[in-house]
Amino acid sequence: MPYTKGTGKSVVVALGGNALGNTPQEQYELVQDTAKHIVDMVAEGI
């Protein structure tokens, strides 16, 4: 998705390296946990 300038707030979250784990199962679990933290940040307005 290309960047488009808008009037709202934006944040970029980049995951890579160790954040993604080593196996598909580990990746799935880590992404689930990370998504919960991102949702919390959005709810707090960060």
PDB file of N, CA, C and O in Angstrom:
ATOM      1  N   MET A   1       0.852  -1.172   0.000  1.00  0.00           N
ATOM      2  CA  MET A   1       0.000   0.000   0.000  1.00  0.00           C
ATOM      3  C   MET A   1       0.901   1.239   0.000  1.00  0.00           C
ATOM      4  O   MET A   1       1.751   1.374   0.879  1.00  0.00           O
ATOM      5  N   PRO A   2       0.734   2.126  -0.949  1.00  0.00           N
ATOM      6  CA  PRO A   2       1.573   3.325  -0.998  1.00  0.00           C
ATOM      7  C   PRO A   2       1.197   4.316   0.094  1.00  0.00           C
ATOM      8  O   PRO A   2       0.065   4.334   0.579  1.00  0.00           O
ATOM      9  N   TYR A   3       2.162   5.130   0.466  1.00  0.00           N
ATOM     10  CA  TYR A   3       1.936   6.167   1.470  1.00  0.00           C
ATOM     11  C   TYR A   3       1.052   7.251   0.881  1.00  0.00           C
ATOM     12  O   TYR A   3       1.295   7.720  -0.231  1.00  0.00           O
ATOM     13  N   THR A   4       0.049   7.642   1.606  1.00  0.00           N
ATOM     14  CA  THR A   4      -0.783   8.771   1.207  1.00  0.00           C
ATOM     15  C   THR A   4      -0.874   9.728   2.373  1.00  0.00           C
ATOM     16  O   THR A   4      -1.110   9.319   3.510  1.00  0.00           O
ATOM     17  N   LYS A   5      -0.687  10.988   2.090  1.00  0.00           N
ATOM     18  CA  LYS A   5      -0.733  12.000   3.138  1.00  0.00           C
ATOM     19  C   LYS A   5      -2.187  12.253   3.510  1.00  0.00           C
ATOM     20  O   LYS A   5      -3.037  12.472   2.647  1.00  0.00           O
ATOM     21  N   GLY A   6      -2.453  12.218   4.796  1.00  0.00           N
ATOM     22  CA  GLY A   6      -3.803  12.462   5.278  1.00  0.00           C
ATOM     23  C   GLY A   6      -3.776  13.389   6.474  1.00  0.00           C
ATOM     24  O   GLY A   6      -2.725  13.900   6.861  1.00  0.00           O
ATOM     25  N   THR A   7      -4.923  13.593   7.042  1.00  0.00           N
ATOM     26  CA  THR A   7      -5.005  14.489   8.187  1.00  0.00           C
ATOM     27  C   THR A   7      -4.948  13.733   9.508  1.00  0.00           C
ATOM     28  O   THR A   7      -4.826  14.353  10.565  1.00  0.00           O
ATOM     29  N   GLY A   8      -5.034  12.408   9.470  1.00  0.00           N
ATOM     30  CA  GLY A   8      -5.019  11.616  10.697  1.00  0.00           C
ATOM     31  C   GLY A   8      -3.613  11.259  11.125  1.00  0.00           C
ATOM     32  O   GLY A   8      -2.640  11.532  10.421  1.00  0.00           O
ATOM     33  N   LYS A   9      -3.525  10.646  12.287  1.00  0.00           N
ATOM     34  CA  LYS A   9      -2.232  10.193  12.794  1.00  0.00           C
ATOM     35  C   LYS A   9      -1.872   8.865  12.148  1.00  0.00           C
ATOM     36  O   LYS A   9      -2.745   8.059  11.823  1.00  0.00           O
ATOM     37  N   SER A  10      -0.593   8.653  11.968  1.00  0.00           N
ATOM     38  CA  SER A  10      -0.113   7.404  11.383  1.00  0.00           C
ATOM     39  C   SER A  10       1.038   6.870  12.213  1.00  0.00           C
ATOM     40  O   SER A  10       1.736   7.622  12.894  1.00  0.00           O
ATOM     41  N   VAL A  11       1.222   5.588  12.146  1.00  0.00           N
ATOM     42  CA  VAL A  11       2.364   4.954  12.788  1.00  0.00           C
ATOM     43  C   VAL A  11       2.810   3.795  11.901  1.00  0.00           C
ATOM     44  O   VAL A  11       1.990   3.139  11.258  1.00  0.00           O
ATOM     45  N   VAL A  12       4.099   3.557  11.876  1.00  0.00           N
ATOM     46  CA  VAL A  12       4.643   2.438  11.117  1.00  0.00           C
ATOM     47  C   VAL A  12       5.263   1.468  12.111  1.00  0.00           C
ATOM     48  O   VAL A  12       6.066   1.864  12.956  1.00  0.00           O
ATOM     49  N   VAL A  13       4.894   0.207  12.008  1.00  0.00           N
ATOM     50  CA  VAL A  13       5.465  -0.834  12.854  1.00  0.00           C
ATOM     51  C   VAL A  13       6.174  -1.814  11.936  1.00  0.00           C
ATOM     52  O   VAL A  13       5.555  -2.405  11.051  1.00  0.00           O
ATOM     53  N   ALA A  14       7.462  -1.985  12.146  1.00  0.00           N
ATOM     54  CA  ALA A  14       8.243  -2.899  11.321  1.00  0.00           C
ATOM     55  C   ALA A  14       8.749  -4.052  12.188  1.00  0.00           C
ATOM     56  O   ALA A  14       9.342  -3.837  13.246  1.00  0.00           O
ATOM     57  N   LEU A  15       8.509  -5.259  11.731  1.00  0.00           N
ATOM     58  CA  LEU A  15       8.971  -6.445  12.446  1.00  0.00           C
ATOM     59  C   LEU A  15       9.956  -7.192  11.567  1.00  0.00           C
ATOM     60  O   LEU A  15       9.770  -7.289  10.354  1.00  0.00           O
ATOM     61  N   GLY A  16      10.984  -7.708  12.171  1.00  0.00           N
ATOM     62  CA  GLY A  16      11.941  -8.482  11.408  1.00  0.00           C
ATOM     63  C   GLY A  16      12.900  -9.208  12.329  1.00  0.00           C
ATOM     64  O   GLY A  16      12.847  -9.060  13.550  1.00  0.00           O
ATOM     65  N   GLY A  17      13.760  -9.978  11.738  1.00  0.00           N
ATOM     66  CA  GLY A  17      14.773 -10.682  12.513  1.00  0.00           C
ATOM     67  C   GLY A  17      14.183 -11.581  13.578  1.00  0.00           C
ATOM     68  O   GLY A  17      13.297 -12.389  13.299  1.00  0.00           O
ATOM     69  N   ASN A  18      14.675 -11.441  14.800  1.00  0.00           N
ATOM     70  CA  ASN A  18      14.241 -12.293  15.907  1.00  0.00           C
ATOM     71  C   ASN A  18      12.770 -12.117  16.240  1.00  0.00           C
ATOM     72  O   ASN A  18      12.165 -13.014  16.826  1.00  0.00           O
ATOM     73  N   ALA A  19      12.185 -10.993  15.883  1.00  0.00           N
ATOM     74  CA  ALA A  19      10.769 -10.752  16.182  1.00  0.00           C
ATOM     75  C   ALA A  19       9.868 -11.732  15.447  1.00  0.00           C
ATOM     76  O   ALA A  19       8.722 -11.938  15.847  1.00  0.00           O
ATOM     77  N   LEU A  20      10.368 -12.336  14.381  1.00  0.00           N
ATOM     78  CA  LEU A  20       9.541 -13.233  13.575  1.00  0.00           C
ATOM     79  C   LEU A  20       9.734 -14.707  13.900  1.00  0.00           C
ATOM     80  O   LEU A  20       9.025 -15.548  13.348  1.00  0.00           O
ATOM     81  N   GLY A  21      10.660 -15.040  14.768  1.00  0.00           N
ATOM     82  CA  GLY A  21      10.845 -16.437  15.146  1.00  0.00           C
ATOM     83  C   GLY A  21      11.552 -17.258  14.086  1.00  0.00           C
ATOM     84  O   GLY A  21      12.001 -16.741  13.063  1.00  0.00           O
ATOM     85  N   ASN A  22      11.639 -18.552  14.358  1.00  0.00           N
ATOM     86  CA  ASN A  22      12.392 -19.444  13.477  1.00  0.00           C
ATOM     87  C   ASN A  22      11.539 -20.468  12.746  1.00  0.00           C
ATOM     88  O   ASN A  22      11.954 -20.984  11.709  1.00  0.00           O
ATOM     89  N   THR A  23      10.372 -20.768  13.259  1.00  0.00           N
ATOM     90  CA  THR A  23       9.501 -21.765  12.636  1.00  0.00           C
ATOM     91  C   THR A  23       8.141 -21.135  12.364  1.00  0.00           C
ATOM     92  O   THR A  23       7.809 -20.116  12.970  1.00  0.00           O
ATOM     93  N   PRO A  24       7.354 -21.712  11.475  1.00  0.00           N
ATOM     94  CA  PRO A  24       6.020 -21.160  11.225  1.00  0.00           C
ATOM     95  C   PRO A  24       5.164 -21.076  12.498  1.00  0.00           C
ATOM     96  O   PRO A  24       4.454 -20.091  12.694  1.00  0.00           O
ATOM     97  N   GLN A  25       5.224 -22.086  13.353  1.00  0.00           N
ATOM     98  CA  GLN A  25       4.445 -22.065  14.595  1.00  0.00           C
ATOM     99  C   GLN A  25       4.923 -20.945  15.512  1.00  0.00           C
ATOM    100  O   GLN A  25       4.112 -20.240  16.112  1.00  0.00           O
ATOM    101  N   GLU A  26       6.230 -20.783  15.618  1.00  0.00           N
ATOM    102  CA  GLU A  26       6.797 -19.719  16.450  1.00  0.00           C
ATOM    103  C   GLU A  26       6.419 -18.347  15.883  1.00  0.00           C
ATOM    104  O   GLU A  26       6.099 -17.430  16.639  1.00  0.00           O
ATOM    105  N   GLN A  27       6.454 -18.208  14.573  1.00  0.00           N
ATOM    106  CA  GLN A  27       6.056 -16.951  13.941  1.00  0.00           C
ATOM    107  C   GLN A  27       4.602 -16.637  14.249  1.00  0.00           C
ATOM    108  O   GLN A  27       4.265 -15.499  14.577  1.00  0.00           O
ATOM    109  N   TYR A  28       3.747 -17.631  14.146  1.00  0.00           N
ATOM    110  CA  TYR A  28       2.321 -17.448  14.418  1.00  0.00           C
ATOM    111  C   TYR A  28       2.108 -16.956  15.848  1.00  0.00           C
ATOM    112  O   TYR A  28       1.361 -16.004  16.075  1.00  0.00           O
ATOM    113  N   GLU A  29       2.759 -17.599  16.803  1.00  0.00           N
ATOM    114  CA  GLU A  29       2.605 -17.223  18.209  1.00  0.00           C
ATOM    115  C   GLU A  29       3.156 -15.823  18.481  1.00  0.00           C
ATOM    116  O   GLU A  29       2.532 -15.039  19.197  1.00  0.00           O
ATOM    117  N   LEU A  30       4.308 -15.511  17.919  1.00  0.00           N
ATOM    118  CA  LEU A  30       4.919 -14.202  18.148  1.00  0.00           C
ATOM    119  C   LEU A  30       4.100 -13.082  17.515  1.00  0.00           C
ATOM    120  O   LEU A  30       3.966 -12.007  18.099  1.00  0.00           O
ATOM    121  N   VAL A  31       3.554 -13.325  16.329  1.00  0.00           N
ATOM    122  CA  VAL A  31       2.728 -12.306  15.675  1.00  0.00           C
ATOM    123  C   VAL A  31       1.442 -12.078  16.461  1.00  0.00           C
ATOM    124  O   VAL A  31       0.992 -10.939  16.583  1.00  0.00           O
ATOM    125  N   GLN A  32       0.846 -13.135  16.995  1.00  0.00           N
ATOM    126  CA  GLN A  32      -0.351 -12.969  17.824  1.00  0.00           C
ATOM    127  C   GLN A  32      -0.050 -12.095  19.037  1.00  0.00           C
ATOM    128  O   GLN A  32      -0.808 -11.176  19.347  1.00  0.00           O
ATOM    129  N   ASP A  33       1.051 -12.378  19.718  1.00  0.00           N
ATOM    130  CA  ASP A  33       1.425 -11.612  20.907  1.00  0.00           C
ATOM    131  C   ASP A  33       1.733 -10.164  20.541  1.00  0.00           C
ATOM    132  O   ASP A  33       1.305  -9.239  21.232  1.00  0.00           O
ATOM    133  N   THR A  34       2.470  -9.971  19.460  1.00  0.00           N
ATOM    134  CA  THR A  34       2.825  -8.623  19.018  1.00  0.00           C
ATOM    135  C   THR A  34       1.590  -7.830  18.629  1.00  0.00           C
ATOM    136  O   THR A  34       1.494  -6.642  18.939  1.00  0.00           O
ATOM    137  N   ALA A  35       0.648  -8.469  17.956  1.00  0.00           N
ATOM    138  CA  ALA A  35      -0.582  -7.784  17.542  1.00  0.00           C
ATOM    139  C   ALA A  35      -1.354  -7.267  18.749  1.00  0.00           C
ATOM    140  O   ALA A  35      -1.935  -6.184  18.691  1.00  0.00           O
ATOM    141  N   LYS A  36      -1.368  -8.023  19.836  1.00  0.00           N
ATOM    142  CA  LYS A  36      -2.054  -7.572  21.053  1.00  0.00           C
ATOM    143  C   LYS A  36      -1.437  -6.277  21.572  1.00  0.00           C
ATOM    144  O   LYS A  36      -2.155  -5.373  21.999  1.00  0.00           O
ATOM    145  N   HIS A  37      -0.117  -6.187  21.537  1.00  0.00           N
ATOM    146  CA  HIS A  37       0.566  -4.978  21.994  1.00  0.00           C
ATOM    147  C   HIS A  37       0.278  -3.793  21.064  1.00  0.00           C
ATOM    148  O   HIS A  37       0.111  -2.663  21.524  1.00  0.00           O
ATOM    149  N   ILE A  38       0.221  -4.057  19.775  1.00  0.00           N
ATOM    150  CA  ILE A  38      -0.088  -2.992  18.819  1.00  0.00           C
ATOM    151  C   ILE A  38      -1.506  -2.481  19.046  1.00  0.00           C
ATOM    152  O   ILE A  38      -1.740  -1.273  19.003  1.00  0.00           O
ATOM    153  N   VAL A  39      -2.449  -3.380  19.285  1.00  0.00           N
ATOM    154  CA  VAL A  39      -3.832  -2.975  19.568  1.00  0.00           C
ATOM    155  C   VAL A  39      -3.876  -2.105  20.823  1.00  0.00           C
ATOM    156  O   VAL A  39      -4.586  -1.100  20.856  1.00  0.00           O
ATOM    157  N   ASP A  40      -3.124  -2.484  21.852  1.00  0.00           N
ATOM    158  CA  ASP A  40      -3.074  -1.676  23.075  1.00  0.00           C
ATOM    159  C   ASP A  40      -2.528  -0.278  22.789  1.00  0.00           C
ATOM    160  O   ASP A  40      -3.048   0.710  23.306  1.00  0.00           O
ATOM    161  N   MET A  41      -1.481  -0.194  21.966  1.00  0.00           N
ATOM    162  CA  MET A  41      -0.903   1.107  21.623  1.00  0.00           C
ATOM    163  C   MET A  41      -1.912   1.974  20.887  1.00  0.00           C
ATOM    164  O   MET A  41      -2.029   3.166  21.171  1.00  0.00           O
ATOM    165  N   VAL A  42      -2.637   1.393  19.953  1.00  0.00           N
ATOM    166  CA  VAL A  42      -3.642   2.141  19.195  1.00  0.00           C
ATOM    167  C   VAL A  42      -4.747   2.613  20.129  1.00  0.00           C
ATOM    168  O   VAL A  42      -5.203   3.752  20.025  1.00  0.00           O
ATOM    169  N   ALA A  43      -5.178   1.753  21.034  1.00  0.00           N
ATOM    170  CA  ALA A  43      -6.239   2.119  21.973  1.00  0.00           C
ATOM    171  C   ALA A  43      -5.820   3.276  22.878  1.00  0.00           C
ATOM    172  O   ALA A  43      -6.654   4.084  23.286  1.00  0.00           O
ATOM    173  N   GLU A  44      -4.520   3.354  23.193  1.00  0.00           N
ATOM    174  CA  GLU A  44      -4.003   4.430  24.034  1.00  0.00           C
ATOM    175  C   GLU A  44      -3.712   5.696  23.232  1.00  0.00           C
ATOM    176  O   GLU A  44      -3.390   6.736  23.807  1.00  0.00           O
ATOM    177  N   GLY A  45      -3.823   5.613  21.930  1.00  0.00           N
ATOM    178  CA  GLY A  45      -3.585   6.777  21.089  1.00  0.00           C
ATOM    179  C   GLY A  45      -2.133   7.041  20.781  1.00  0.00           C
ATOM    180  O   GLY A  45      -1.767   8.155  20.407  1.00  0.00           O
ATOM    181  N   ILE A  46      -1.299   6.029  20.934  1.00  0.00           N
ATOM    182  CA  ILE A  46       0.139   6.192  20.660  1.00  0.00           C
ATOM    183  C   ILE A  46       0.374   6.090  19.170  1.00  0.00           C
ATOM    184  O   ILE A  46       1.514   6.198  18.716  1.00  0.00           O
TER     185      ILE A  46
END
